[in-house]
Each structure stands twice: as structure tokens, then as C-alpha cells.
Amino acid sequence: DVKVTQSSRYLVKRTGEKVFLECVQDMDHENMFWYRQDPGLGLRLIYFSYDVKMKEKGDIPEGYSVSREKKERFSLILESASTNQTSMYLCASLDRWGQPQHFGDGTRLSIL
Amino acid sequence: AQSVTQLGSHVSVSEGALVLLRCNYSSSVPPYLFWYVQYPNQGLQLLLKYTSAATLVKGINGFEAEFKKSETSFHLTKPSAHMSDAAEYFCAVSDQSSARQLTFGSGTQLTVLP
């Protein structure tokens, strides 16, 4: 079974801090994704990566950046956290042959 | 561009009753369609997927969905609800030419009443 591991289940940070959310997958998947989940809005794609050092913007990239230095790891970075970034963040991975995406358990981030 | 509409943000059924969760999609190219389930404080788990083979798709936990191109629908059903089915359900679409990206609906919270 594919395992997607997000480093923290719950995280509390302060406004203006730089925040790192880490995601690791163990199936050598090429593609990795970061989503944000808010009530009534479903999941919205922030960024995705289809290879090491490659990244593409999703639907809501503003205020976020990403890093993929190794194939198994995909990091989401909030450069200067703001209260409107309080949300659930989900990471997913996908192999080159297509769907489905496999999800981690999520990180619930609170910005105070 | 693709989009997904899930009708009903909250659905309540009695234990043993039929579960019907509605999903309509919009896609200019042949779609792949998915249903995911999310239990409290967990990530998303794939229930079933349609990838242009049989139009009636069977998934885990007794769920199934039927792809109806003429109605642009992919509704999720289960004949008899269990208490353990209480969760949030998401419908998602991707296009077959670029199967990487998923577009999700806003989700339906299913409550099962005893």
C-alpha cells in the first residue's frame, strides 16, 4: 500500500512566521500535490510537482511556495503566515500511470 | 475547464436506508471520475473510480456509482446505510488527457441516524 506521511497532524503558529509543512511518500511516485481543505469549498489545489525540482501552480498559489529536492519529499512553505491561511492541508501523491491520488492524513494548521 | 457540483452539503439517512449522494460534472473532454471518503481527522480514501470502462462502478464498503454521460452525472449509492458510513464524501473529476490534476466538489457530509 502507498503511504503518504505528513509530518504534523496539528500545528499552531503565529502571524508572520515562516511555516514548513512536510510530506513524504514511500512509493517512488513522480507526482505530488498540496491541497487546502476548507468547509464548503472542498479541496483546492495549491501547488503540484511532477518531478524533482519541478513545480507548477495550482488554483490558489498566492502566499505559498513549495520545494521538491528529493523525489519522496514535497514541502509546502508559508513565507509569512497570515490568519486566513488557517486550514486543513492535505498532501497527495500519484504515479506516472495515472489516478488515483493517494492522500496523507492532513495537517490542521492554526495561525494565531 | 472542469467543475464538479455536489448537490446537498448535508444528507441524513436512517440506518438500513438507501444512500444517494449526487454529483454532476462539467468537462469538455472525456472525464475520469472519482468518489473519495473522509472520516473525521483523516485524509481522503478512494471509494471508487470511473476510467471509461464499465459505466457501473463498484467500490469498497458496498458503494457503487453509475456514469451517465447524457446527464453528466456520477451519483454514489449504497443500498443499506451503516452507522460506520457517516463521513464526508467528495466527488472529483480529471480529464483523460492529463490525469494528474483533480477538481473536487465541495463535499457532502453524510449522517446516519439510528
Interface residues (C-beta under 8 A of the other chain):
Chain A: V4 R9 N31 G40 L41 G42 L43 R44 L45 F48 Y50 G58 L90 A92 L94 G98 Q99 P100 Q101 H102 F103 G104 D105 G106
Chain B: V4 S9 Y32 F34 Y36 N41 Q42 G43 L44 Q45 L46 K49 T51 F90 A92 S94 A99 R100 Q101 L102 F104 G105 S106 G107
